[in-house]
């Protein structure tokens, strides 16, 4: 009993141990590059201890990627960014669907995510070697014609309304004049 009282009075606490297993959340973001170049994949994970959710400092996290057709990217050890976060980049040699897997030790954890590496944008272009003056594209011409047609229609409607108003005013004036003359 004296030992228990001494432990309480000394302010000691029981050591809190982390588990050997952990939890991992993965975020892999792919970026396609220029024609013929591989896609760069940025991988970030957050690792916590399974028993208490504390960030896992000092873990060793390795990312691997396998393409649906069987191609494999070189594994990458992720750098400790602090607070249980680990990140790194890897090159994926082809576009397509890739499964990214990250495994860690101390604590043991793993996670997978599928990413799509988009093919690079098309770089085809056309050039013209004529000596004529540049002309508006068909779309611009159609838009310009439509705009002119709309302007003409508006003008005709306004003139017609003005003519009707003048005719109504003239008719009213003639009717009133005829009544006054009688």
N, C-alpha and C positions, 0 to 999 in steps of 0.2 A: 504494500500500500504506500509506503514511503517513496518507493521508486516511481509510482504512477504520479504522486503529488509532485515530485521533483521534476518530472518530465513536463507537467503542465506549468509549473512555476518558471521553468527555464525558458519558456517560449518556443521550444522545439516543435517542429511539425513533422508529420510522417511524410517521407519522400513520395512524390507523385511520379510514377513510371509511365512512360509511353508504351504503347503496344508495338509489336513487330509488324503489324499490318497497317496499311494506310488507305486513304481514299484519294482519288485523283480526278480532276476535271481538266479536260483538254480543249484547246482552241487552236486549230490549225487553219491558217489563211494562205491560200495559194495566189501567186501573182504570175501571170503569163508574161514572157518577155518577147523580144523581137524574133523574127523568123529564124528558125534553125537553132535557137538558143533554148536551153532548158528552162523550166519554170522554177522560180525560187519559192520555197515553202517556208513560212515562218511558223514555228511551233511554240506554244506556250502552255505550260501546265501549272496547276496549283495542287500541291500535295499536302495533305493533313494526316495526322495520326488518327487511326480508326476509333480508338477508345475515348478520345476527348476533343477531337477536332482542332487541336493545336497545329500551327504551321510546322511542317517537317523541314527543319534546317539540316543541312548536311547530307541530304539524300543524293544518290547518284541516279540520274534520269537519262535514259538513252532512247532516242527516237529512231524508228525504222519506217520505211514506206515500201509498199508492194503494189504494183499496178495490176489491174484486173487481168491483163494478158500475161502476167508472170514476171515482168521487169521489176528489178529491185534497186532501190536507191541506197547509197552508202549510209550506214548508220551514223548518227550524230549524238554526241554527249551534250546535253543541255546545260547551260551555265546557270548557276545559282544567282537569281536576281534579288534574293532576300524575301522574307515573309512567306516562305514556302512556295515561291514562284520560281519556275525554271524556264528558260527560253533559249532558242537557237534557230538557225536556218539550215535548210538542206536543199540541194538541187534535185529536181525531178526531171529526168532526161527526156520524157515524152509527155504529150498532152493526153488526157484521158482520166479515168477514175482511179484514184489511189486510196489505199487503206493505210492510214498513219497509225502506228502503235507506239506508245511510250510505256516503258517498263522502268520501275525504280526499285532500288534497294534501300533499306534503312529509312523508312519502312518499305515493305514490299507492297507495291501497288501497280496497276496497269490500267490503261484506257486506250480506246480506239476511236478513230473518226475517219469518215470517208470524205475526201475532197475531190473536186473536179478541177483539173488544170485545162483551161481553155486554150485552144489553138491560137497562135498569134494572129492579129488582124491581117487581112489581105493587103498586099502592098502593090496591087496592080493599078496602073494609071494609064490614061490615054493622052496623047499629045497631038496637036494639029500643026501642020506646016504650010498652011495656005497664006497667001499675001492679002487676003481680003480683010475688010474691017470687021472687028468683032460684032457679033449679033447677039441679041437676047436669046436665052434658051426658050424652048417651046413652052415650058411652064411659066416663065416670066411673060412671054407673049400672050399666052392664054389669060393670065391674070390681068395684064394691061388691057386686053380687048374686053374682058368682062367688066373691068372698072370703067372703061369708056362707055360701054353699052349701058351700064347702070347709071352713069352720069347723064346720058342722053335721055333715058326713060324718065329720070327725075325732072329734067328740064321741060319735057313735053307735058308732064302732069301739072307742073306749076303754071305753065302758060295756059293750059286748058282751064284750070281753076280760076285764074285771073280773068280769062275771057268770059267765063260764066258769071263771075261777080260783076264785071262791067255790063254784061247784057242784062242782068237782074236790076242793076242800078238804073240803067237807061229805061228799062220797061217801067219801073216804079216811077220814074220822073215823067214819062209820057202819060201814064195813067193819071197821076196827080194833076198834070197840066190840063188834060182833057176834062177832068171833073171841074177844075177851077174855071175853065172857059165856058162851061155850060151854065 
